[in-house]
Amino acid sequence: MSEITYVRGDATVPFGKGVKVIAHVANDIGGWGKGFVLALSRRWPEPEKAYRAWHRARSTNDFGLGAVQLVQVEPYVWVANMIGQRGIRTGSNGVPVRYEAIDAALGRLADHAEKLGASVHMPRIGCGLAGGRWSRVEPLIQERLVKRGIAVTVYDHGEGSR
């Protein structure tokens, strides 16, 4: 069985050949403007536009915790907007991360990656602004992606991050 590959670098510039999916966790309230999404928006306008349209039309689509939206940004690069956080603030209900939603989204992502023959690239999803712990997220990635034979690369950006 393969393992997760950890590298230092920018997940918006994924390593390797072939089709790649850049996965990240977004919130369920339509907010896009802090964290990793800023790096995505600096490179491509499409993921943010698609996410905002998906949220606006949520009464007629699958937008919600656990859902995944794939957006093609280059001929061999896709971005997976995964809804894995409730709201944006830590408060009386704890941190925004929802591990069960990330788990469901990773399962859906695996189906897409298999169809595309793609590898998956990501920062430490759910562990930045969402407040999650990598020790809880990593096993979900192992179970949903790695066990299905999907190559996963996790990017740590810069010095002293996360």
C-alpha positions as CSV (number, residue, x, y, z in Angstrom):
1,M,0.0,0.0,0.0
2,S,1.2,3.4,-0.8
3,E,1.6,6.2,1.7
4,I,1.0,9.9,1.8
5,T,4.0,11.9,0.4
6,Y,4.9,15.0,2.4
7,V,6.8,17.8,0.7
8,R,7.7,21.4,1.4
9,G,6.1,23.6,-1.3
10,D,3.0,25.2,-2.7
11,A,0.0,23.0,-3.2
12,T,-1.2,25.3,-6.0
13,V,1.9,24.2,-8.0
14,P,1.5,20.4,-7.7
15,F,4.5,18.1,-8.4
16,G,4.5,15.3,-10.9
17,K,3.1,14.3,-14.2
18,G,-0.4,13.4,-15.2
19,V,-3.8,14.7,-14.1
20,K,-3.8,16.3,-10.7
21,V,-6.6,17.4,-8.3
22,I,-5.8,20.1,-5.7
23,A,-8.1,19.4,-2.8
24,H,-9.0,21.9,0.0
25,V,-11.7,22.4,2.6
26,A,-14.2,25.2,2.4
27,N,-17.0,26.3,4.7
28,D,-20.7,25.8,4.4
29,I,-21.7,29.5,4.5
30,G,-20.4,30.8,1.2
31,G,-17.4,32.6,2.6
32,W,-14.2,32.6,0.6
33,G,-11.4,35.0,1.6
34,K,-8.9,33.6,4.1
35,G,-6.4,30.8,4.3
36,F,-5.5,28.5,1.4
37,V,-8.3,29.8,-0.9
38,L,-6.4,33.1,-1.2
39,A,-3.5,31.2,-2.8
40,L,-6.0,29.4,-5.2
41,S,-7.6,32.7,-6.2
42,R,-4.2,34.3,-6.9
43,R,-3.6,31.5,-9.5
44,W,-7.0,30.9,-10.9
45,P,-10.4,32.8,-10.7
46,E,-12.5,29.7,-11.5
47,P,-12.6,27.9,-8.2
48,E,-13.9,30.9,-6.3
49,K,-16.4,31.8,-9.0
50,A,-17.7,28.2,-9.1
51,Y,-17.9,27.9,-5.3
52,R,-19.8,31.2,-5.0
53,A,-22.2,30.2,-7.7
54,W,-22.6,26.7,-6.1
55,H,-23.4,28.4,-2.8
56,R,-25.9,30.9,-4.3
57,A,-27.8,28.0,-6.0
58,R,-27.7,25.8,-3.0
59,S,-31.4,25.4,-2.8
60,T,-31.3,23.5,-6.1
61,N,-28.0,21.5,-5.8
62,D,-25.9,19.4,-3.4
63,F,-24.0,22.2,-1.7
64,G,-23.6,21.3,2.0
65,L,-21.3,19.5,4.4
66,G,-19.6,16.6,2.7
67,A,-20.2,17.8,-0.9
68,V,-17.4,18.2,-3.5
69,Q,-17.3,20.4,-6.5
70,L,-14.6,19.8,-9.1
71,V,-13.4,22.8,-11.1
72,Q,-11.0,22.4,-14.1
73,V,-8.4,25.2,-14.0
74,E,-5.8,23.8,-16.5
75,P,-5.9,21.0,-19.0
76,Y,-4.5,18.5,-16.4
77,V,-5.3,20.3,-13.2
78,W,-8.6,20.4,-11.2
79,V,-9.5,22.0,-7.9
80,A,-11.8,20.1,-5.5
81,N,-13.9,22.5,-3.4
82,M,-14.8,20.2,-0.4
83,I,-17.3,21.4,2.1
84,G,-15.8,20.3,5.4
85,Q,-16.3,23.1,7.9
86,R,-19.4,24.5,9.6
87,G,-19.2,28.3,9.5
88,I,-15.9,30.1,10.0
89,R,-15.5,30.9,13.7
90,T,-14.5,29.0,16.8
91,G,-17.2,29.5,19.4
92,S,-19.6,27.7,21.7
93,N,-19.9,24.8,19.2
94,G,-16.1,24.4,19.1
95,V,-13.9,24.6,16.0
96,P,-15.5,24.9,12.5
97,V,-13.9,21.6,11.1
98,R,-16.3,18.7,10.7
99,Y,-14.4,15.5,10.4
100,E,-17.4,13.5,9.2
101,A,-17.9,16.0,6.4
102,I,-14.3,15.8,5.4
103,D,-14.5,12.0,5.4
104,A,-17.6,12.0,3.1
105,A,-16.0,14.6,0.8
106,L,-12.8,12.5,0.6
107,G,-14.9,9.5,-0.4
108,R,-16.5,11.5,-3.2
109,L,-13.1,13.0,-4.2
110,A,-11.7,9.4,-4.5
111,D,-14.4,8.5,-7.0
112,H,-13.6,11.6,-9.1
113,A,-9.8,11.0,-8.9
114,E,-10.3,7.4,-10.0
115,K,-12.4,8.5,-13.0
116,L,-9.8,11.1,-14.0
117,G,-6.8,8.8,-13.3
118,A,-5.6,11.7,-11.1
119,S,-3.2,12.1,-8.1
120,V,-4.4,14.3,-5.2
121,H,-2.5,17.3,-3.9
122,M,-3.4,19.3,-0.8
123,P,-2.3,21.4,2.1
124,R,-3.1,19.9,5.6
125,I,-6.8,20.2,4.9
126,G,-9.1,21.2,7.8
127,C,-6.1,22.1,10.0
128,G,-5.7,25.9,9.3
129,L,-8.6,28.2,9.9
130,A,-11.0,25.3,10.4
131,G,-9.1,24.4,13.6
132,G,-8.8,20.7,12.9
133,R,-6.0,18.3,14.0
134,W,-3.9,16.5,11.5
135,S,-3.9,13.4,13.7
136,R,-7.7,13.2,12.9
137,V,-7.5,14.1,9.2
138,E,-4.6,12.0,8.1
139,P,-6.3,8.7,8.9
140,L,-9.3,9.8,6.8
141,I,-7.0,10.5,3.8
142,Q,-5.4,7.1,4.3
143,E,-8.8,5.3,4.4
144,R,-10.5,7.2,1.6
145,L,-7.7,7.8,-0.9
146,V,-4.5,5.9,-0.2
147,K,-6.2,2.6,0.4
148,R,-7.8,2.9,-3.0
149,G,-4.4,3.4,-4.6
150,I,-4.7,7.1,-5.2
151,A,-1.4,9.0,-4.8
152,V,-1.6,11.8,-2.3
153,T,0.9,14.6,-1.8
154,V,0.6,16.9,1.2
155,Y,2.3,20.3,1.0
156,D,3.8,22.2,3.9
157,H,4.3,25.8,2.9
158,G,7.2,27.9,4.2
159,E,9.0,27.9,7.5
160,G,7.2,27.0,10.8
161,S,3.8,26.6,9.2
162,R,1.3,24.3,10.9
